[in-house]
Amino acid sequence: MITVVVEGLDFAGKTTVCREVHDRLSEASVPVTDSLTCLTGGFVDRFLELVYRAPRMPSRLRSALYHLGYVPDLFPAPRGGRRRRGVLLQQSYVHRVLAYDLASRRRLLGWAAGRLAARLAGRVDLFVYLDCPLDERRQRYLRSGDPNERDDRRFSAGQRFFEERLESELRRLAEQAGYVFIENTESDHQKSAARIVELIEQFTEKRKGNHESPVDYGSGA
């Protein structure tokens, strides 16, 4: 299985791009496993979605719960518990949690996230960063038709300095971790998805060239 992380800030287009990548791979009979928040998926996805949707939760508690959500990734998946063929497509990862800690000046949690990121880096084959400017992400949120108190605060004018600092931290971490940067502007989600599929194909060929066991894309059955 090839593990792919697609990273980016809120409304950078991760969900739209990953859906397109999923469709393209499925059309090519490549089995795809999706995860929103954690490589292990399942209950962790649902747990962290509840954390995300709690607007009044203190930021330190929210960050600590996000860190707990990634702990299962430190341990090998149970035999047969994860599909071994095709592609695991993951939206966002521990680097985003670390970027929030650094931007918020949470030193202890930032230290913990840094150690966690180093441990988890080897579990991912391909890191992709969707690059989308703050003003366009704000417009996407306003057009989304799904307002909520948390994002209203996030995209308010008073939060611009924090959002710019957060973006700077995440970009720096992404560069250090070897992410492939893809510009994902208003009309580029299909182009972005095509580029990710191309990167997956290149990784597969590289793995074959290194005489490792080739990825078994199978028939999707």
C-alpha positions in Angstrom: 0.0 0.0 0.0 1.1 3.5 -0.8 0.3 6.0 2.0 -0.3 9.6 0.7 -0.9 12.6 3.0 -2.6 15.7 1.4 -2.0 18.7 3.7 -3.1 22.3 3.7 -4.9 24.8 5.9 -8.7 25.1 6.2 -10.4 25.5 2.8 -7.2 24.9 0.9 -9.2 22.2 -1.1 -8.1 19.0 0.6 -11.5 17.3 0.5 -12.3 18.3 -3.1 -8.9 17.3 -4.4 -8.9 14.0 -2.5 -12.3 13.2 -3.8 -11.1 13.7 -7.3 -7.9 11.6 -6.7 -10.1 8.9 -5.3 -12.3 8.9 -8.3 -9.4 8.8 -10.7 -7.7 5.9 -8.9 -11.0 4.0 -8.7 -11.6 4.4 -12.4 -8.1 2.8 -12.9 -9.2 -0.1 -10.6 -6.9 1.0 -7.8 -8.3 0.2 -4.4 -8.4 3.4 -2.2 -8.8 3.7 1.5 -9.7 7.2 2.7 -9.0 8.8 6.1 -9.8 12.4 7.2 -7.6 12.8 10.3 -5.5 9.7 11.1 -3.9 6.9 9.2 -5.8 4.4 11.4 -9.1 5.9 10.5 -12.3 4.4 11.9 -13.3 5.8 15.3 -10.4 8.2 15.4 -11.9 10.0 12.4 -15.2 10.4 14.1 -13.7 11.4 17.5 -11.5 14.2 16.0 -14.4 15.5 13.9 -16.4 16.0 17.1 -13.4 17.9 18.5 -13.3 20.1 15.4 -17.0 20.9 15.7 -16.8 22.0 19.3 -16.4 25.8 18.9 -16.0 26.8 22.6 -13.4 24.1 23.5 -10.3 25.7 25.0 -7.5 25.8 22.4 -5.0 23.9 24.6 -7.5 21.1 25.3 -8.3 20.9 21.6 -4.7 20.6 20.7 -4.1 17.9 23.3 -7.0 15.9 22.0 -5.7 16.2 18.4 -2.3 14.8 19.7 -4.1 11.9 21.3 -5.8 11.2 18.0 -2.5 10.5 16.3 -1.2 8.2 19.0 -2.6 5.0 17.3 -0.5 5.7 14.3 2.6 5.1 16.4 1.7 1.4 16.6 1.6 -1.2 13.7 -1.8 -1.9 12.3 -3.2 -5.3 13.4 -2.6 -8.0 10.9 -5.4 -7.9 8.4 -6.8 -4.7 10.0 -5.8 -2.4 7.2 -6.0 -3.0 3.5 -2.6 -3.9 2.1 -3.2 -3.1 -1.5 -3.6 0.2 -3.4 -3.5 3.6 -1.9 -4.3 5.0 1.6 -5.4 8.6 1.0 -5.0 10.8 4.1 -6.2 14.4 4.6 -3.9 16.3 6.9 -1.5 15.0 9.5 0.6 15.7 12.6 2.5 18.5 10.9 -0.7 20.6 11.0 -1.1 20.0 14.7 2.5 21.0 15.3 2.0 24.2 13.2 -0.9 25.2 15.4 1.1 24.6 18.5 4.1 26.7 17.2 1.8 29.5 16.0 0.0 29.6 19.3 3.3 29.6 21.3 2.4 26.3 23.1 6.0 25.2 23.8 5.3 22.0 25.7 2.7 20.7 23.2 4.9 21.9 20.3 7.8 19.9 21.7 5.6 16.8 22.0 4.2 17.3 18.5 7.7 17.7 17.1 8.8 14.3 18.6 5.6 12.7 17.3 6.1 14.1 13.8 9.6 12.6 13.7 8.3 9.2 14.8 5.4 9.2 12.3 7.4 10.4 9.2 8.3 6.9 8.2 4.7 5.8 8.0 4.0 8.0 4.9 5.3 7.5 1.4 4.2 10.7 -0.2 3.5 14.2 1.4 1.6 16.8 -0.7 1.0 20.4 0.4 -1.9 22.3 -1.3 -0.9 25.9 -1.5 -3.8 28.3 -1.4 -3.6 32.0 -0.2 -5.6 33.2 2.9 -7.9 35.6 1.0 -9.0 32.8 -1.4 -9.5 30.4 1.5 -11.7 33.0 3.2 -13.8 33.4 0.1 -14.2 29.7 -0.2 -15.5 29.5 3.4 -18.0 32.4 2.8 -19.3 30.5 -0.3 -19.4 27.2 1.4 -22.9 27.6 2.9 -21.8 25.9 6.0 -21.0 28.7 8.5 -20.0 27.8 12.1 -18.8 29.8 15.1 -15.3 28.4 15.0 -14.6 29.3 11.4 -16.3 32.6 11.7 -13.7 33.5 14.2 -10.9 31.9 12.2 -11.5 33.9 9.1 -12.3 37.2 10.8 -10.2 40.3 10.1 -8.8 40.2 13.6 -7.3 36.7 13.1 -5.4 37.6 10.0 -2.0 37.9 11.8 -2.4 34.5 13.5 -3.5 32.9 10.2 -0.5 34.3 8.4 1.8 33.0 11.2 0.1 29.6 11.1 0.6 29.4 7.3 4.2 30.4 7.7 4.8 27.7 10.3 3.1 25.0 8.3 4.9 25.8 5.1 8.2 25.7 7.0 7.4 22.3 8.4 6.2 21.0 5.1 9.5 22.1 3.4 11.5 20.4 6.2 9.4 17.2 5.8 9.8 17.0 2.1 6.3 17.8 1.0 5.6 18.3 -2.7 4.0 21.8 -3.1 1.0 22.1 -5.5 -0.7 25.4 -6.1 -4.5 24.8 -5.7 -6.3 28.0 -6.7 -9.9 28.4 -7.6 -10.0 26.3 -10.8 -7.1 24.0 -10.2 -8.5 21.1 -8.2 -8.6 18.8 -11.2 -5.1 19.7 -12.2 -4.0 19.2 -8.6 -5.6 15.8 -8.4 -4.0 14.8 -11.7 -0.6 15.9 -10.4 -1.1 13.8 -7.2 -2.0 10.7 -9.3 1.1 11.3 -11.4 3.2 11.4 -8.2 1.7 8.1 -7.0 2.5 6.5 -10.4 6.1 7.8 -10.1 6.5 6.5 -6.6 5.2 3.1 -7.8 7.7 3.0 -10.6 10.5 4.1 -8.3 9.6 1.3 -5.9 9.7 -1.2 -8.7 13.0 0.2 -9.8 14.4 -0.3 -6.3 13.5 -4.0 -6.6 11.0 -3.7 -3.8 7.7 -5.6 -3.9 5.5 -3.7 -6.3 2.3 -2.2 -5.1 -0.6 -4.6 -5.9 -3.3 -2.3 -7.3 -5.4 -5.3 -7.9 -8.8 -5.2 -9.6 -10.6 -3.3 -6.8 -12.5 -6.4 -5.9 
